[in-house]
Amino acid sequence: MMDKFSTLIPQSLLATSGKVFYSGRAAFSAPSKLYMLGVNPGGSPQEHVIETIGWHTEKVLKQETPDWSAYRDEQWQGAHPGTSGMQPRVLHMLRELNLEPVRVPASNVVFLRSARENNLKTQFKHLAELCWPFHRSVIEDLGVRVVLCFGQGSGNWVCKKLNAKTPSGEFIENNNRRLRSNAFINSEGIAVVIATHPSIADWTTPAADPSPLVKRMLAR
């Protein structure tokens, strides 16, 4: 199954800095109710110039074990695997959902790397359209019922593509920021959760943890 998904990666992007898979063959080869999507890979394309989409895809397909997760096993910014940036926040979310990171397919709406989300602003729609056939296939082939999106950028796009318009729940942070996470459902019953971005919101704190909203969507 994962080999099929890899053929849907746009050929024009294979030589560019970025990545597609944030979990390995075990996650992308079995049914999963949950699919996690960020906006795009972070980091400087210049500093990660050799880490192309094609290179990373081959690495996941042929070198990593099936039970691999970028959030649990990759070393980010020199820190111990699973402890840097939003890694512990995503791992916390999955623990709250009683799910293993190696069993949940994870990717980004756009596969191209950029230091900041705003750097892709003028290209986002074009790149997201290029990458959407991959995501559509994952959702259909793995029987995904909930797409968990990190932030408004990815969430608004996925809602548009899945025609998820019906409000189905929200979580408001219990702090001074009062940031919202929202859920929407389409006519097929697929839910899109637009969560606060874990690079900004500390999901490990009860006041900012949208896990209960995601859990409710999975329990439908």
C-alpha positions in Angstrom: 0.0 0.0 0.0 2.8 2.5 0.9 4.4 1.8 -2.4 1.2 2.9 -4.1 1.1 6.1 -2.1 4.7 6.9 -3.0 3.8 6.8 -6.7 1.4 9.7 -6.1 4.1 12.0 -4.9 4.5 14.7 -7.7 7.6 13.9 -9.7 8.4 17.6 -10.0 8.9 17.7 -6.2 11.2 14.7 -5.7 14.5 16.7 -6.0 13.3 19.5 -3.7 14.0 19.7 0.1 11.2 18.2 2.1 9.5 15.0 3.2 6.2 13.2 2.8 6.0 10.4 5.3 6.1 11.1 9.1 5.3 7.5 9.9 6.3 4.3 8.3 5.0 1.2 6.5 2.9 -0.1 9.4 0.9 3.2 9.5 0.4 3.5 5.8 -0.4 -0.2 5.2 -3.4 -0.8 7.5 -6.8 0.8 8.1 -6.6 3.9 10.3 -9.5 6.1 11.6 -7.0 9.0 12.1 -4.8 10.8 9.7 -2.5 13.7 10.9 -1.6 16.5 8.6 0.7 19.5 9.2 1.1 22.4 6.8 4.6 21.6 5.4 8.0 20.4 6.7 9.9 23.0 8.7 13.5 23.9 8.6 15.8 25.7 6.3 15.9 24.3 2.7 19.5 25.4 2.4 20.6 23.6 5.6 18.6 20.5 4.5 19.4 20.6 0.8 20.4 17.0 0.5 17.3 15.8 2.4 15.1 15.8 -0.7 11.6 14.4 -0.9 12.9 11.6 -3.1 15.7 10.8 -0.7 13.6 10.8 2.4 10.9 8.7 0.8 13.4 6.0 -0.2 14.8 6.1 3.3 11.4 5.5 4.9 10.5 2.8 2.3 13.8 0.8 2.4 15.8 1.7 5.5 13.5 2.5 8.4 11.6 -0.2 10.2 7.9 -0.5 9.5 7.3 0.7 13.1 8.9 4.1 12.6 7.6 7.5 13.5 9.2 10.9 12.9 7.6 12.2 16.0 9.0 9.4 18.2 12.2 8.3 16.5 13.7 11.3 14.6 16.3 13.5 16.2 15.3 17.1 15.7 17.7 20.0 16.3 20.2 17.8 18.1 17.8 16.8 20.8 17.0 13.3 22.0 14.4 11.6 19.7 10.9 12.5 20.5 11.7 15.4 22.7 12.2 18.4 20.4 9.6 21.1 19.4 6.2 19.7 18.8 7.3 16.0 19.0 6.3 15.6 22.7 3.0 17.4 22.1 2.0 15.2 19.2 3.0 12.1 21.2 0.9 13.3 24.1 -2.1 13.7 21.9 -1.7 10.1 20.6 -1.3 8.8 24.1 -4.5 10.5 25.1 -6.2 8.9 22.1 -4.8 5.5 23.1 -3.0 5.3 19.7 0.5 4.4 18.9 2.5 6.9 16.7 3.8 4.0 14.5 0.2 3.0 13.7 -1.1 6.5 12.7 -0.4 7.8 9.2 1.1 11.3 9.3 2.2 13.8 6.6 1.8 17.4 5.6 -0.6 19.1 3.2 2.5 20.4 1.2 5.6 18.3 1.0 8.1 21.1 0.2 10.2 22.4 3.1 10.3 26.0 4.2 11.7 27.8 7.3 8.3 29.5 7.9 4.8 28.8 6.7 4.5 32.3 5.3 7.4 31.6 2.9 5.0 29.4 0.9 2.1 31.9 0.9 2.2 32.6 -2.8 2.8 28.9 -3.8 0.6 27.2 -1.2 -2.5 26.7 -3.4 -0.5 25.4 -6.3 1.6 23.0 -4.2 -1.4 21.8 -2.1 -3.2 20.9 -5.3 -0.2 18.9 -6.5 0.0 17.0 -3.3 -3.8 16.4 -2.8 -4.1 13.2 -4.9 -1.7 11.6 -2.4 -3.8 12.6 0.6 -7.1 11.7 -1.1 -5.8 8.2 -1.7 -4.6 7.8 1.9 -8.0 8.9 3.2 -9.9 6.6 0.9 -7.7 3.6 0.9 -7.1 3.5 4.7 -10.7 4.3 5.6 -9.8 7.5 7.5 -12.7 9.0 9.4 -10.9 11.9 11.2 -8.3 14.2 9.7 -6.4 16.0 12.4 -4.9 19.2 11.0 -2.2 21.2 12.7 -3.3 24.9 12.4 -5.6 26.9 10.2 -3.4 26.7 7.1 -3.7 22.9 6.7 -7.2 22.7 8.3 -8.9 25.2 6.1 -7.5 23.6 3.0 -8.5 20.1 4.0 -12.0 21.3 4.9 -12.3 22.8 1.4 -11.1 19.7 -0.4 -13.3 17.3 1.6 -16.3 19.7 1.6 -16.4 19.5 5.4 -18.8 22.4 6.4 -21.0 21.2 9.2 -19.7 22.4 12.6 -19.4 19.5 15.0 -17.5 20.7 18.1 -14.9 23.0 19.4 -12.3 23.3 22.1 -11.4 26.7 23.6 -8.1 27.0 25.5 -8.6 27.7 29.2 -6.1 30.5 29.3 -5.7 34.2 28.3 -5.2 33.4 24.7 -8.5 31.5 24.3 -7.4 29.9 21.0 -9.9 27.6 19.4 -9.8 24.2 17.8 -12.8 23.3 15.7 -14.3 20.2 14.0 -16.3 20.0 10.8 -18.0 17.0 9.1 -18.8 16.4 5.5 -21.7 14.5 4.0 -19.8 11.2 4.2 -19.2 11.6 7.9 -15.5 12.4 7.6 -14.5 14.9 10.3 -11.8 17.5 10.0 -10.4 18.8 13.2 -8.6 22.2 12.8 -6.5 22.1 16.0 -4.2 24.8 17.3 -0.7 24.2 15.9 1.5 22.2 18.3 4.5 24.4 17.5 2.6 27.2 19.2 0.1 25.5 21.6 1.4 23.2 24.3 -0.9 20.3 24.0 0.7 18.6 27.0 -1.0 21.2 29.3 -4.7 20.6 30.1 -5.6 24.2 29.4 -4.4 24.0 25.8 -5.0 20.3 25.0 -7.5 19.6 22.2 -7.3 15.9 22.6 -10.8 15.6 24.0 -12.2 17.1 20.8 -10.3 14.7 18.6 -11.4 11.8 20.9 -15.1 12.8 20.5 -14.7 12.8 16.7 -13.1 9.4 16.7 -15.8 8.0 18.9 -18.7 8.9 16.5 
